[in-house]
Amino acid sequence: MENELKLQIIGHVYNDYDEKFGIPRQSGLAPEVISRVALLPEYSRPEAFRGLESFSHIWLLWLFSEFYGKNGGVWSPTVRPPRLGGNRRVGVFASRSPNRPNPLGLSAVRLLEVRQTAAGLELLVAGADILNGTPLLDIKPYVPYADALPQAQGGFAVPPEQAGELEVQAPPELLALLPLEKRPALLAVLAQDPRPAYHAGGLDAGRVYGLSFAGFNVRFQVEGNVLRVLAVEPAQGD
């Protein structure tokens, strides 16, 4: 059909985000989280990435595969953004919800390295807001003079400095259960307040939340502006 378009998956994104809950609401909010972008063999060609190292940041275009798999491509014209408390509807095209006609994601990330491995070419990037194993559709360089628009209005999307971060209190004996290199990333994710926005008003004070990250289950509570880590346990099956 003339209204259909076939896209090619060129690779996958791998990181420590084991589930949707806990992934920052936008890219760049947790730069401590490092992702590996592995290209499929037919696209793992060094000449296709020639010159990319000269850019500090890149755009990743990817597929909301979890939404697509669960919903079969069914979309809604209106959605309830978590930032608005989950009780106010806006048009899907005024949001970044995955519930859209074409479940495409777009993330600006910091490019750390382009490297050749035994399995093929891969990129290391920082600050992705992408679920582990997500299919990748395209890579484009971030061009500051055209892509950065500081005068633009952000609508209902509150800037991080206005939303504020949580103070994370994690007992050293619990942090010690995590590999050393995973600890800063977990703390950064928790500081972003993984809870839905409508839970952040104090109505669920005392509630225990669970976050799956880097193969561990992390349980925590939030009181006011303080997040306290209660437990860190290996995920079942590990």
Salt bridges, closest charged atoms under 4 A:
ASP16 OD2 - LYS182 NZ 2.83
GLU47 OE2 - ARG45 NE 2.99
GLU66 OE2 - LYS70 NZ 3.56
GLU122 OE1 - ARG36 NH1 3.17
GLU122 OE2 - ARG115 NH2 2.64
ASP138 OD2 - LYS140 NZ 3.31
ASP193 OD1 - ARG195 NE 2.85
ASP204 OD2 - HIS199 NE2 3.69
GLU223 OE1 - ARG228 NH1 3.62
